[in-house]
Amino acid sequence: MSRKLPVLYDCLKCPSYCCTYPRIPITRRDVQRLARHFDIPEEEARRRFTKPGMSRRERVMRHQRDEIFGSACTLLDPKTRLCTVHRARPSVCRGHPDGPRCGYYEFLTFERRDQEDPEFVARAYNLPNEFPELAEPWERETSKVDSA
């Protein structure tokens, strides 16, 4: 009989760091699930929620501006820090983290204890233009202003 490993993180106490990864890959099945959730055609879901990834066939989640990390998944509620489509979330999100530990949560727990602040969030932004091929239109406009 296999024993279930203890979970050593609590997503409800995290500012949703995993939702800020520049590449959140999404499958066709994920797009179909989102289309059903929003009751829209699959092509509309693909257009609204995904963008081209780093290879010709890859699709990744679109991002929105984010006060804490610079940008985050378009489906993340910026106030509650919760997924707005939790029941219809992409498969990569369903499987994250893939073990009993989450590295960011451990880092966050350490920082909160060290800062003596249970609400502390270490701000970390993706570097501007780090992944230009994944940039959202609003990010391209920001980088033009920054480089002027």
C-alpha positions in Angstrom: 0.0 0.0 0.0 1.4 3.4 -1.0 1.5 6.2 1.6 0.5 9.7 0.6 3.4 12.2 1.1 2.6 15.2 3.4 2.1 18.5 1.5 4.6 21.0 2.8 3.1 24.2 1.2 -0.1 26.2 1.3 -1.1 27.9 -2.0 -3.5 30.1 -0.2 -0.6 31.7 1.7 1.3 32.4 -1.5 1.1 35.4 -3.9 0.8 32.9 -6.8 4.4 33.0 -8.0 3.8 30.0 -10.3 1.2 32.1 -12.2 4.0 34.5 -13.2 6.2 32.2 -15.1 6.8 33.7 -18.5 6.0 30.3 -20.2 2.8 28.6 -18.9 2.3 26.0 -21.6 -1.2 25.1 -22.6 -2.5 22.2 -24.6 -5.3 21.9 -27.1 -7.3 20.0 -24.4 -6.7 22.9 -22.0 -8.1 25.4 -24.6 -11.1 23.1 -25.1 -11.7 23.1 -21.3 -11.5 26.9 -21.1 -13.9 27.2 -24.1 -16.4 25.0 -22.3 -16.0 26.9 -19.1 -16.6 30.3 -20.8 -19.2 28.9 -23.2 -17.3 30.2 -26.2 -15.9 28.6 -29.4 -12.5 26.9 -29.0 -10.9 29.3 -31.5 -12.1 32.3 -29.4 -10.7 30.7 -26.2 -7.4 30.1 -28.0 -7.2 33.7 -29.2 -8.3 35.3 -25.9 -6.2 33.2 -23.5 -3.2 32.0 -25.3 -0.4 33.3 -27.5 2.4 31.7 -29.5 5.2 30.1 -27.4 8.8 29.6 -28.2 8.4 27.0 -30.8 6.1 27.0 -33.9 3.6 24.6 -32.2 3.7 25.8 -28.6 0.9 27.9 -27.1 1.3 29.6 -23.7 -1.0 31.5 -21.5 -1.4 35.3 -22.1 -0.3 37.6 -19.3 -1.7 40.7 -17.7 0.1 43.4 -15.7 0.8 42.4 -12.2 1.7 44.7 -9.3 3.8 42.2 -7.5 5.7 40.3 -10.2 5.4 42.6 -13.2 3.2 40.2 -15.2 1.0 37.2 -14.4 -1.4 34.8 -16.1 -4.4 36.5 -17.5 -6.7 34.2 -15.5 -5.2 35.2 -12.1 -7.3 37.5 -10.0 -4.8 40.3 -9.0 -6.7 41.1 -5.8 -7.3 37.7 -4.3 -4.3 36.1 -6.0 -6.5 33.1 -6.9 -7.2 31.5 -10.2 -10.4 32.7 -11.7 -11.0 29.4 -13.5 -9.7 26.9 -10.9 -12.0 24.1 -12.0 -11.0 24.7 -15.7 -7.3 25.5 -15.1 -4.7 24.2 -17.6 -3.1 20.8 -17.0 0.3 22.3 -16.1 -1.4 24.2 -13.3 -3.2 21.1 -12.1 0.1 19.3 -11.6 2.1 22.1 -10.0 4.1 21.6 -7.9 4.7 18.1 -8.8 5.7 16.9 -5.4 5.1 17.6 -1.7 7.3 20.7 -1.7 7.2 24.1 -3.4 10.5 25.9 -3.6 9.0 29.4 -3.7 6.7 28.6 -0.8 9.8 27.5 1.3 11.6 30.7 0.3 8.5 32.8 1.2 8.1 31.1 4.5 11.8 31.7 5.4 11.5 35.4 4.3 8.3 36.0 6.3 9.9 34.4 9.4 13.2 36.4 8.9 11.3 39.7 8.3 9.0 38.9 11.2 6.1 39.8 8.9 3.5 37.0 8.1 2.3 39.0 5.0 5.7 39.8 3.5 6.0 39.2 -0.2 9.4 39.4 -1.9 8.9 41.3 -5.1 10.5 39.8 -8.1 10.0 40.9 -11.6 10.9 39.1 -14.8 13.6 41.1 -16.6 12.3 43.4 -19.3 12.8 41.8 -22.7 14.1 38.6 -21.2 11.7 36.7 -23.4 10.8 39.1 -26.3 9.1 36.4 -28.2 6.6 35.9 -25.4 6.0 39.6 -24.7 2.4 40.9 -24.6 1.6 44.0 -26.6 1.4 46.2 -23.5 4.9 44.9 -22.5 6.3 45.9 -25.9 4.9 49.4 -25.5 6.5 49.6 -22.0 9.9 48.5 -23.3 9.8 51.2 -26.1 9.2 53.9 -23.5 11.9 52.4 -21.2 14.5 52.3 -24.0 13.9 55.9 -25.1 
